[in-house]
Amino acid sequence: MALFGSDEKETVQSKKIRPTVLRVQNVAKEILSIAKSNSVKPDTIDFNILEVQTYTRVLRDAQESEWEEISPEEIYELDDTTALLNPHFQIKQMYEVEFFSKKENPVLDGFRAAIGANATKCKIYLSIKEGSKISYRPTLETELTSHINKLKVRAGIFIYIFDEMMDENISKLLAHIRVQEEVVYTKNETILVAESYEPTLTVNDKIILHYDKQVVIDENQRIDYASRGYIKAVKKDELLIEYLKAREGKPGRNCRGEFMAPKEPEENNKPTFSVDDTIRVDDNPKNIEYIANENGYIALDGNVYCIKTEIDMGEISFRTTGNIISGVDSDVNINVAEENFEKDAIGTGMDVEVTEIDVTGNVGSNASLVALRANIDGQTHKTAKVKADKLNINVHKGTAYGRTVHITRLEHGIVDADTVEISQALGGNVKANKINIEICASHVKATASQLIEINKLQGSENIFTIDPLVKRAAKHGLEETHDEIDSAKQDLKEVKKELVKYQDMVKKGTPAFLDIKKRLVHYKKSGIKMPESFVKRYKQFQMTQAKLNSLQESYNFKKNELEILESKTSIYQDDITDARIINKDRWIGYNEIRFKIVEPPIELVYKPQEGSSDKVFGLVEVEDGEYEIQVIKESEE
């Protein structure tokens, strides 16, 4: 906000100027002239406004007409359309002003304020500075009004026009000062003292590429060049491109009386492209919107924008593409084919998230791949992570997550899925509900909740484990159930304590209650008024009985609730007895079979003898609560 003037106290020069009355249009310019001719500083000159005259005229056919004076009433009757916003209409003010040297103790001594305006000078404010001080007196309203008008005139701002709100705002200020008697401003404050017709800016036409997302900024406010957006993924009904049509602005007139004509709009960005049927066009009065009709990624084929779902590329790397994050629900399918097997098809540190992906080549170190379906013909680095509902990997050394996972050769990789099929396992850690390994070498840790099946065993140092809680969801569910059981036990304990208390009260009070009941029946038959104390004790005992019945119902309900919760944990126990570990080959070397019991949480270990042909192993309850790992005969299966 620009500041045009201030009445800050200055050192008054000893030289005085003779009071002079002049009729002027520019008060600030006249002050400079008087100061120069009298060899004094402009800040030592003060003035009073004796009279204000407002003149208007209308230019006709570029010919200037005579200025005509109008009264204050006529000013307020000026129509904004036919007059004030008419480019041919002109308005000016003349002031009869008395100029004189400033007094040593001005009327509003200590009140430091200036006139400020917005950029167009259509809004004018009185800016009261921090530290200003003002006291109430009967003449304060007149003094403030005069002071503000002088500041406005000195800044070239019209008075008695565009300032209808000034009296009301001054009245609010006076009311506050009257209540406080003296006000010291602890911060800067502004008061609106004039407001004219703000012009509406002209809008030039513009193309906005909404699909072209901004560069990603990391948590350290650095540009993430790896996420520069090689593929611009879009969703159905997403606004892709917007053309803002040029709009001519509206004229205004500022508080100096100056007409403000809008600029002519420029049209330099009209669309020169077209779209196919994958993108719809909405032509509105203010803009044209280009909206996606389907999921995919946006592409520009020649001069035609379209949405595609399939893309072929040689590699995904920092140098060529950067990260490709379109989302698993984007319907974007990628085929990456790197013919040179010494190079990675998905490079070091790359993040890829698409609906489907086929990779001919390797997945590099620290790379991350997420999809609904993924096929990797090469191998995964030991630090790479791959996640897909349906996942197929040729050689796996990294970490894989999914629902259905097939691995041709596992080389010390990690797999966490629902169902896992491995053609050849050369070491690794596998967790799933069901695991099938065609050829199992050595150093394989396989943990399942339902089934582990080995078709051919060619190594040792393997650990095959049945764990009902192998999946995080099951483990979380059991932990939740245990928490609920603990809470239910505590509730039951508290209810039982209260129940015992009321049972004791009823037991002790029953003889007295029966006696009172007998007497009340006698009083009623004899027509004798029953003593108030008897009736009160009778009702108290009935309330105690009712509370006891309520507590008994609550106790039974909570006891039943606890039994249901405790039965939930047995589900996991029942599952483990149905689980099986099957080795269709002979046992060679040192291997272990393990079963993890849920309640109590213990682990049983069985070590098949080398050369043994025992095939199916399960957990058998030999006595109540006692289990053993035993060979299950095929006939029993």
WOLINVEN-V666938 format. One record per backbone hydrogen bond with DSSP energy under -1.0 kcal/mol. CO is the residue of the C=O (numbers start at 1). NH is the residue of the N-H. Records with the same first field share a line. If there is no record, write none. Layout:
CO: NH  NH
This chain:
2: 117
20: 99
22: 97
24: 95
26: 30
27: 31
28: 32
29: 33
30: 34
31: 35
32: 36
33: 37
34: 38
35: 40
41: 44
42: 45
44: 102
46: 100
48: 98
51: 96
53: 94
54: 70
55: 92
56: 68
57: 90
60: 63
63: 60
68: 56
71: 75
72: 76
75: 78
79: 83  84
80: 85
83: 86
86: 89
88: 59
90: 57
92: 55
94: 53
95: 24
96: 50  51
97: 22
98: 48
99: 20
100: 46
106: 109
108: 111
110: 133
112: 129
113: 7
114: 127
115: 4
116: 125
117: 2
118: 121
121: 255
122: 196
123: 118
124: 193  194
125: 116
126: 191
127: 114
128: 189
129: 132
132: 185
134: 183
137: 140
139: 143
140: 144
141: 145
142: 146
143: 147
144: 148
145: 149
146: 150
147: 151
148: 152
149: 153
150: 154
151: 155
152: 157
153: 156
162: 195
163: 166
165: 169
166: 170
167: 171
168: 172
169: 173
170: 174
171: 175
172: 176
173: 177
174: 178
175: 179
176: 180
177: 181
180: 182
181: 136
183: 134
185: 131
189: 128
191: 126
194: 124
197: 253
203: 247
206: 244
208: 210  242
209: 212
211: 213
216: 224
218: 221
222: 218
223: 225
224: 227
226: 323
231: 233
232: 298
234: 296
235: 238
238: 292
240: 211
241: 290
242: 208
243: 288
244: 206
247: 203
250: 200
252: 260
253: 197
254: 257
255: 158
258: 254
260: 252
266: 205
274: 305
276: 279
278: 293
280: 291
282: 289
286: 245
287: 284
288: 243
289: 282
290: 240  241
291: 280
292: 237
296: 234
297: 308
299: 306
301: 304
303: 274
304: 301
305: 276
306: 299
308: 297
309: 333
311: 335
313: 337
316: 347
317: 321  322
324: 353
327: 330
332: 355  356
333: 311
334: 358
335: 313
336: 360
340: 343
345: 316
346: 364
347: 350
350: 368
351: 324
352: 370
353: 326  327
355: 372  373
356: 334
357: 375
358: 336
359: 377
360: 338
361: 378
362: 345  346
363: 381
364: 367
365: 349
367: 385
368: 352
369: 387
370: 354
372: 390
373: 357
374: 392
375: 359
376: 394
378: 395
379: 363
381: 384
384: 399
385: 369
386: 401
387: 371
389: 403  404
390: 374
391: 406
392: 376
393: 408
394: 409
395: 380
396: 411
398: 414
399: 386
400: 416
401: 388
403: 419
404: 391
405: 421
406: 393
407: 423
408: 424
409: 396
410: 426
413: 429
414: 400
415: 431
416: 402
418: 433  434
419: 405
420: 436
421: 407
422: 438
423: 439
424: 410
425: 441
427: 412
428: 445
429: 415
430: 447
431: 417
433: 450  451
434: 420
435: 453
436: 422
437: 455
438: 456
439: 425
440: 458
443: 428
444: 463
445: 430
446: 465
447: 432
448: 467
450: 580
451: 435
452: 582
453: 437
454: 584
456: 440
460: 443
462: 592
463: 446
464: 594
465: 448
466: 596
467: 470
471: 475
472: 476
473: 477
474: 478
475: 479
476: 480
477: 481
478: 482
479: 483
480: 484
481: 485
482: 486
483: 487
484: 488
485: 489
486: 490
487: 491
488: 492
489: 493
490: 494
491: 495
492: 496
493: 497
494: 498
495: 499
496: 500
497: 501
498: 502
499: 503
500: 504
501: 505
502: 506
503: 507
504: 508
505: 509
506: 510
509: 513
510: 514
511: 515
512: 516
513: 517
514: 518
515: 519
516: 520
517: 521
518: 522
519: 523
520: 524
521: 525
522: 526
523: 528
531: 535
532: 536
533: 537
534: 538
535: 539
536: 540
537: 541
538: 542
539: 543
540: 544
541: 545
542: 546
543: 547
544: 548
545: 549
546: 550
547: 551
548: 552
549: 553
550: 554
551: 555
552: 556
553: 557
554: 558
555: 559
556: 560
557: 561
558: 562
559: 563
560: 564
561: 565
562: 566
563: 567
568: 571
569: 573
570: 574
571: 575
572: 576
575: 578
580: 452
581: 617
582: 454
587: 611
590: 461
592: 464
593: 606
594: 466
595: 604
600: 602
602: 597
604: 595
606: 593
609: 612
612: 587
615: 583
616: 632
617: 581
618: 630
620: 628
623: 626
626: 622  623
628: 620
630: 618
